Amino acid sequence: TITFVNGSETLQSSAVAFGETPAYSGQVPTKAATQAYTYSFKGWSPEIAVVAGNATYKAVFDSALVRYYVQFLNGENVLQADSLGYGILPTYNATTPTKAATQAYTYTFKGWSPEISVVASNATYKAVFDSVLNKFTVTFVDEDGAILKAATAYDYGTSAENIVLPADPTKPSTDSQTFTFAGWTPALSAVTENVVYKAT
């Protein structure tokens, strides 16, 4: 009796005369793919030989590591894309991602979301950034340009009410006129850029 098996499944079993060479006539054996591997039929173990007694031949398979698609994005832009085998830890090898500054914020690259892990499926990693609120300088000068309060850094969006003012400036009287402080030009407003306020 000569038997061909695939795992625990009997594919073919027949009586073959002593001295003849057995032949398998069924469908090519298969093995279900796993998350990590695909399989292709390689042959039989042991190698088929002329009949000298009962024999069982087992299907053997070559395995190939399953490959998955891994990409790194910055917004909608694909920075790097790879086909990687199961269990491999992806590495990013392109230029460091950047994000354009706005009037309010500057950005520095922080890392990837989700955290990079060994390949077990298709994966997309998105660049994430730390944001820093921009600072701008506010300077107060007299009408002749003399600095009344040195440039002070304020966070973007600081309200006019939170800007620290210098003491009201004065202007010496002349024979024909006296002067009183009227305010600042331009009018005080929330901090959105470097600004110089001049006394009027």
RAURRA-V293014 format. One record per pair of residues at least 24 apart in sequence whose ideal C-beta (glycine too) atoms are under 8 Angstrom apart, sorted by the first residue. I is the first residue (numbers start at 1). GAP is how many residues later the second one is. Records with the same first field share a line. If there is no record, write none. Layout:
BEGIN
I = GAP  GAP
END
This chain:
BEGIN
1 = 53  54
2 = 49  52  53  54  55
3 = 51  52  53  54
4 = 40  52  53  55
5 = 51  52  53  54
6 = 24  25  52  53
7 = 24  52
11 = 48
16 = 35
17 = 34
18 = 33  34
19 = 31  32  33
20 = 30  31
21 = 27  28  29  30
22 = 26  29  33  35
23 = 25
24 = 24  33
29 = 30  32
31 = 28  30
33 = 33
34 = 32
35 = 31  51  85  86
36 = 29  30  50  51
37 = 26  27  28  29  49
38 = 25  26  28
39 = 24  25
40 = 24
68 = 51  52  53  54  55
69 = 53  54
70 = 49  52  53  54  55
71 = 52  53  54
72 = 40  52  53  54  55
73 = 51  52  53  54
74 = 24  25  52  53
75 = 52
79 = 48
84 = 35
85 = 34
86 = 33  34
87 = 31  32  33
88 = 30  31
89 = 27  28  29  30
90 = 26  29  33  35
92 = 24  33
97 = 30  32
99 = 28  30
101 = 33
103 = 31  53  89  90
104 = 29  30  52  53
105 = 26  27  28  29  51
106 = 25  26  28
107 = 24  25
108 = 24
133 = 24
136 = 55  56  57  58  59
137 = 57  58
138 = 25  53  56  57  59
139 = 56  57  58
140 = 25  26  44  56  57  59
141 = 55  56  57  58
142 = 27  56  57
143 = 28  55  56  57
145 = 53
148 = 51
154 = 37
155 = 36
156 = 35  36
157 = 33  34  35
158 = 32  33
159 = 31
160 = 28  29  30
163 = 25  28
169 = 30
END
